[in-house]
Amino acid sequence: MPYPAQYVRPASGSNPLHLFCQNPECVAVLDLAGKCIPVDYMTTLRERLQFSEKDGLTAGTLELFKECLEKGDTVSFAVLVAELAGGVYGEGGCRELLPCAWPYCDECLEDVLKRRGLVLSEARARKENVLAYLSVLEKSMDSRAPPPPPPPPSLAASLAEEERDLLATLATATARRDAARLRVRDLEEQALKLETLNHILWGTHRELALRLSAGRERMDALGVRCARYREALARVRSLRVHSDAFFIWHSEPFATINGARLGRTPGHFVEWSEVNAALGQLALLLSLTAARLGYVFQRWRIIPFGSYSKLGAVGDERSALLELSYDDSFFAASRLSNALKPLMSCIGELGEHVEKMDKAFRLPHPVPPTGDKVGELPVALGKEVPWTRAMRMAATNLKWLVAYSER
């Protein structure tokens, strides 16, 4: 049989194996390779333990021991000792006499034999007492004599005490077994609850993971949409609606609004239809700018109508409307001149309103309340060049008002 790990250690040099004594408190070492064996195994096996050939110790076995010693074969020697010990103390042997974790040194073996001898003597004495009691009991049963006296008090007391100890141990073991069963049952119930909670937890985890993933996808989509909307908002904020819809610029001596020239000079022929279109867009832009600034004209109201826009007095709905256009009629020039004055007056009125809100704002070309001049140039039709310059100044004033409203 194999030796326990604490009793065997590999040796160095020429000693392939060292065996410690089985007694943990003993420091004896069995040096098998050097043939210095402090344990007389042959004497121990044959004489002290008094083994016979039927116990497994034969002449052949002794010869094998001698051969192993002569050759210095420590491994074979240890195997023979283990096999012999296993054969002697098998299922039918007395395991209490010599434990199978072989070997012991001589001194430790003497102590073991003394203790086991005392146990054996006590067992033999108890056996003799019991046999004597049984023999007496058999004789009394045969002769129908009165029952024999009980066994010696010392033996009965020891047996009763041992029985009580065994019953107490049995009761304790039974209680511990019942408690262990209850504990196992509680642990099984807790394990079942934990498994159920684990399934619920993982189900909730999966659901939350799916919801989190959907939420993240939605958040990413919203982020993309938000970025797109921000870009669109930035583009829209950079736009100037009135400036883009009513682009005021100049072309040679003329002011232009969306490409329509406003004015006439001897060297440049401009159709009156183009001038009427420019005046209509000018009137519409002035009306939209005033509405954006939240201002209502006090003296005149503008009625945008394209090339046929008109102006009327505030609070006098019955009065005739002034036509802001030129036709081929006889009084067309005077009618247009009468309509241009209220239009210029409205530009000046809106400029005064903005100047009150922002002290730093000033129209580049002042307009009197009557609206008959822009800067120092008249707005009535007469000489074409001064009138064209006056219209250019009026367009410049309106462009400044539009820029302020967009700011």
C-alpha positions in Angstrom: 0.0 0.0 0.0 1.3 3.6 -0.6 2.7 5.5 2.3 1.2 8.8 3.4 3.0 11.9 2.0 4.1 13.0 5.4 6.0 9.8 6.0 7.9 9.6 2.7 10.4 12.0 1.2 12.9 11.7 -1.7 16.5 11.6 -0.7 19.6 13.0 -2.4 22.8 11.3 -3.4 22.8 7.6 -3.2 19.7 7.3 -1.0 16.7 7.2 -3.3 14.2 7.0 -0.5 13.9 7.9 3.2 11.0 6.7 5.3 9.9 8.5 8.4 8.5 6.7 11.4 4.7 6.7 11.4 4.6 8.4 14.7 4.5 12.2 13.9 6.3 13.0 17.1 9.2 10.6 16.3 12.2 11.9 14.3 13.6 8.5 13.3 14.4 8.1 9.7 14.6 4.7 7.9 17.6 4.9 5.6 16.9 1.9 3.3 19.6 2.5 0.7 22.5 2.6 3.1 21.3 -0.7 4.7 21.2 1.2 8.0 17.7 0.1 9.1 17.0 0.9 12.7 13.9 -1.3 12.6 14.3 -5.1 12.9 11.5 -6.0 10.6 12.3 -9.7 10.5 12.4 -10.0 14.3 9.3 -7.8 14.6 7.3 -9.7 12.0 8.3 -13.2 13.1 9.0 -13.1 16.9 7.4 -10.0 18.5 4.1 -10.3 16.5 4.5 -14.1 16.2 3.2 -14.3 12.7 3.1 -17.7 11.0 3.1 -18.7 7.4 -0.6 -18.6 7.2 -0.4 -14.9 8.1 1.6 -14.2 5.0 5.2 -14.4 6.2 6.9 -17.3 4.4 10.5 -18.3 3.9 10.2 -16.9 0.3 9.2 -13.5 1.7 12.2 -13.5 4.0 14.5 -14.3 1.2 13.0 -11.4 -0.8 13.7 -9.1 2.1 17.3 -10.3 2.3 17.8 -10.0 -1.4 16.5 -6.4 -1.4 18.9 -5.5 1.5 21.9 -7.0 -0.2 21.1 -5.2 -3.5 20.2 -1.9 -1.8 16.9 -1.9 -3.6 14.9 0.4 -1.3 11.9 0.6 -3.5 11.3 -3.1 -3.6 12.0 -3.4 0.1 9.3 -0.7 0.8 6.9 -2.5 -1.5 7.4 -5.8 0.3 6.8 -4.2 3.7 3.6 -2.6 2.4 2.4 -5.8 0.8 3.1 -7.8 3.9 1.5 -5.3 6.2 -1.6 -5.2 3.9 -1.8 -9.0 3.9 -1.4 -9.4 7.6 -3.9 -6.7 8.5 -6.6 -7.3 5.9 -10.3 -7.6 6.4 -9.9 -10.4 8.8 -7.1 -8.9 10.9 -7.0 -6.6 13.9 -6.6 -3.1 12.5 -6.3 -1.7 16.0 -3.1 -3.6 16.7 -0.9 -2.0 14.1 -2.3 0.7 11.7 -1.6 0.1 8.1 0.4 3.3 7.6 3.6 1.3 7.9 6.3 1.5 9.3 7.2 2.3 13.0 10.6 2.5 14.5 11.5 0.2 17.4 10.8 2.6 20.2 7.5 3.7 18.8 6.5 0.1 18.0 7.2 -0.8 21.7 4.8 1.9 22.9 2.2 0.9 20.4 2.5 -2.8 21.4 2.2 -1.9 25.1 -0.9 0.2 24.6 -2.5 -2.5 22.4 -1.5 -5.2 24.9 -3.4 -3.4 27.6 -6.4 -3.1 25.4 -6.1 -6.8 24.5 -5.8 -7.9 28.1 -8.9 -5.9 29.1 -10.8 -7.4 26.1 -9.7 -10.9 27.1 -10.8 -10.4 30.7 -14.2 -9.2 29.6 -14.4 -12.1 27.2 -13.6 -14.6 30.1 -16.2 -12.9 32.3 -18.8 -13.1 29.6 -18.0 -16.8 28.9 -18.1 -17.7 32.5 -21.5 -16.0 32.9 -22.8 -17.8 29.8 -21.6 -21.2 31.1 -23.3 -20.6 34.4 -26.4 -19.5 32.6 -26.4 -22.6 30.5 -26.0 -24.9 33.5 -28.8 -23.2 35.4 -31.1 -23.5 32.4 -30.3 -27.2 32.1 -30.9 -27.9 35.8 -33.8 -25.4 36.1 -31.9 -23.8 38.9 -32.4 -20.2 39.9 -30.7 -17.7 37.5 -27.1 -17.0 38.0 -25.9 -13.9 39.8 -25.3 -10.9 37.6 -21.9 -10.1 36.3 -19.5 -8.3 38.5 -20.6 -4.8 39.3 -17.5 -3.3 37.8 -18.2 -4.9 34.5 -21.9 -4.1 34.5 -21.3 -0.5 35.5 -18.7 -0.1 32.8 -21.1 -1.6 30.3 -24.0 0.6 31.5 -21.8 3.7 31.4 -20.6 2.8 27.9 -24.2 2.2 26.9 -25.2 5.6 28.2 -22.3 7.2 26.5 -23.3 5.5 23.2 -27.0 6.5 23.6 -26.0 10.1 24.4 -23.7 10.1 21.3 -26.5 8.6 19.3 -29.0 11.2 20.5 -26.5 14.0 19.7 -25.8 12.6 16.3 -29.6 12.2 15.6 -30.2 15.8 16.7 -27.4 17.0 14.5 -28.7 14.9 11.6 -32.2 16.4 12.0 -30.8 19.9 12.2 -28.6 19.2 9.2 -31.7 17.9 7.2 -33.6 21.1 8.2 -30.6 23.2 7.2 -30.4 21.4 3.9 -34.1 21.9 3.3 -33.8 25.6 4.0 -30.8 25.8 1.8 -32.6 24.0 -1.0 -35.6 26.5 -0.6 -33.2 29.4 -0.6 -31.4 28.0 -3.7 -34.8 27.7 -5.5 -35.7 31.2 -4.6 -32.3 32.4 -5.7 -32.7 30.6 -9.0 -36.1 32.1 -9.5 -34.8 35.6 -8.6 -31.9 35.0 -11.0 -34.2 34.2 -13.9 -36.3 37.3 -13.0 -33.1 39.4 -12.8 -31.8 38.2 -16.1 -35.1 38.7 -17.7 -35.3 42.2 -16.4 -31.7 42.8 -17.4 -32.4 41.7 -21.0 -35.5 43.9 -21.1 -33.6 46.9 -19.8 -30.7 46.2 -22.2 -33.1 46.2 -25.1 -34.8 49.3 -23.9 -31.4 50.9 -23.3 -30.3 49.9 -26.8 -33.5 51.3 -28.3 -33.1 54.5 -26.3 -29.5 54.9 -27.4 -30.5 54.4 -31.0 -33.3 56.9 -30.7 -31.0 59.3 -28.9 -28.4 58.9 -31.7 -31.2 59.5 -34.3 -32.4 62.5 -32.4 -28.8 63.7 -32.1 -28.4 63.5 -35.9 -31.7 65.3 -36.4 -30.7 67.9 -33.9 -27.4 68.5 -35.6 -29.1 68.7 -39.0 -31.7 71.2 -37.5 -28.9 73.2 -36.0 -27.1 73.4 -39.3 -30.4 74.5 -41.0 -31.0 77.0 -38.2 -27.5 78.4 -38.6 -28.0 78.7 -42.3 -31.4 80.3 -41.8 -30.0 82.7 -39.2 -27.4 83.8 -41.6 -30.1 84.6 -44.1 -31.6 88.1 -44.3 -35.1 87.6 -45.6 -35.9 91.1 -46.5 -32.5 91.8 -47.9 -32.7 88.6 -50.0 -36.3 89.2 -51.1 -35.8 92.8 -51.8 -32.2 93.2 -53.0 -31.4 96.9 -53.0 -28.3 97.8 -55.0 -27.3 100.3 -57.7 -26.6 100.2 -61.4 -24.7 103.2 -62.8 -26.6 106.3 -61.6 -29.7 104.4 -60.7 -30.8 102.7 -57.5 -32.1 99.2 -58.1 -34.4 96.9 -56.2 -34.5 93.3 -57.4 -32.9 94.6 -60.6 -35.6 97.2 -61.4 -34.1 100.6 -61.9 -35.6 103.6 -60.0 -35.0 106.8 -62.0 -34.6 108.3 -65.4 -31.7 110.2 -67.0 -31.2 111.7 -70.5 -28.3 109.3 -71.3 -30.2 106.1 -70.1 -33.7 105.3 -71.2 -35.8 103.5 -68.5 -39.4 102.4 -69.2 -42.0 103.8 -66.8 -43.2 100.3 -66.2 -39.8 99.4 -64.7 -39.9 102.5 -62.5 -43.5 101.6 -61.4 -42.3 98.1 -60.5 -39.4 99.5 -58.5 -41.7 102.0 -56.6 -44.2 99.2 -55.8 -41.4 96.9 -54.3 -40.1 99.9 -52.4 -43.5 100.6 -50.9 -44.0 96.9 -50.0 -40.5 96.7 -48.4 -41.2 99.8 -46.3 -44.5 98.4 -45.1 -42.9 95.0 -44.2 -40.0 96.7 -42.4 -42.4 98.9 -40.3 -44.4 95.8 -39.4 -41.2 93.9 -38.4 -40.2 96.8 -36.1 -43.8 96.9 -34.7 -44.4 100.5 -35.9 -47.7 101.9 -37.3 -47.4 105.0 -39.5 -49.2 108.0 -38.0 -50.0 110.1 -41.0 -50.1 107.8 -44.0 -51.0 104.2 -44.8 -49.3 102.3 -47.5 -51.3 100.0 -49.8 -48.8 97.7 -51.6 -50.2 96.6 -54.9 -47.2 95.8 -57.1 -46.7 98.4 -59.9 -50.0 100.0 -58.9 -49.4 100.6 -55.2 -51.2 103.5 -53.5 -51.1 105.6 -50.3 -53.9 107.0 -48.3 -54.3 109.3 -45.3 -54.7 107.7 -41.8 -58.2 108.2 -40.4 -59.7 109.5 -43.6 -61.0 106.5 -45.5 -63.1 108.7 -47.8 -60.3 110.7 -49.2 -58.8 109.8 -52.6 -55.9 107.5 -52.7 -52.6 108.6 -54.1 -51.3 106.5 -57.0 -47.6 105.5 -56.8 -47.3 104.9 -60.5 -46.9 106.8 -63.8 -49.0 106.4 -66.9 -49.5 108.3 -70.1 -52.3 110.5 -68.8 -52.0 114.3 -68.8 -51.6 114.7 -65.0 -49.5 111.5 -64.4 -46.4 113.4 -63.4 -48.2 115.5 -60.8 -50.0 112.5 -59.4 -46.8 110.6 -59.0 -45.1 113.6 -57.4 -48.0 113.9 -54.9 -47.6 110.1 -54.0 -43.8 110.3 -53.7 -44.0 112.9 -50.9 -46.1 110.7 -48.5 -43.8 107.7 -49.3 -40.7 109.7 -48.4 -42.5 111.1 -45.3 -43.1 107.5 -44.2 -39.4 106.7 -44.6 -38.5 109.7 -42.5 -41.1 108.8 -39.9 -39.8 105.3 -39.5 -36.3 106.7 -39.3 -37.3 109.0 -36.4 -38.9 106.0 -34.6 -35.7 103.9 -34.9 -33.6 106.9 -33.8 -35.6 107.1 -30.6 -35.0 103.4 -29.9 -31.3 103.5 -30.8 -29.5 106.8 -30.2 -26.6 105.7 -32.3 -28.8 105.2 -35.4 -29.0 108.0 -38.0 -30.4 108.0 -41.5 -27.6 108.8 -44.0 -29.9 111.2 -45.9 -32.4 113.2 -43.7 -36.0 113.4 -44.7 -38.3 116.3 -43.5 -41.8 115.5 -42.2 -43.3 116.9 -45.4 -41.3 114.3 -47.5 -40.7 116.8 -50.3 -36.9 116.3 -50.1 -34.4 113.6 -49.5 -31.2 115.1 -48.4 -31.3 118.4 -50.3 -32.9 117.0 -53.5 -36.6 117.3 -54.3 -38.6 114.2 -54.9 -41.1 115.8 -57.3 -40.8 115.0 -60.9 -38.9 117.8 -62.8 -35.3 117.5 -63.8 -34.5 113.8 -64.2 -31.0 113.7 -62.8 -31.8 115.3 -59.4 -34.9 113.2 -59.1 -33.0 110.1 -59.9 -30.4 110.9 -57.2 -33.2 111.6 -54.7 -34.6 108.2 -55.4 -31.2 106.6 -54.9 -30.9 108.4 -51.5 -34.4 107.2 -50.5 -33.4 103.6 -51.5 -30.3 103.9 -49.4 -32.3 105.1 -46.3 -34.7 102.2 -46.7 -31.7 99.7 -46.9 -30.4 101.1 -43.6 -33.8 100.6 -42.0 -34.0 97.0 -43.3 -30.5 96.3 -42.0 -31.5 97.6 -38.5 -34.7 95.6 -38.4 -32.7 92.4 -39.3 -30.1 93.1 -36.6 
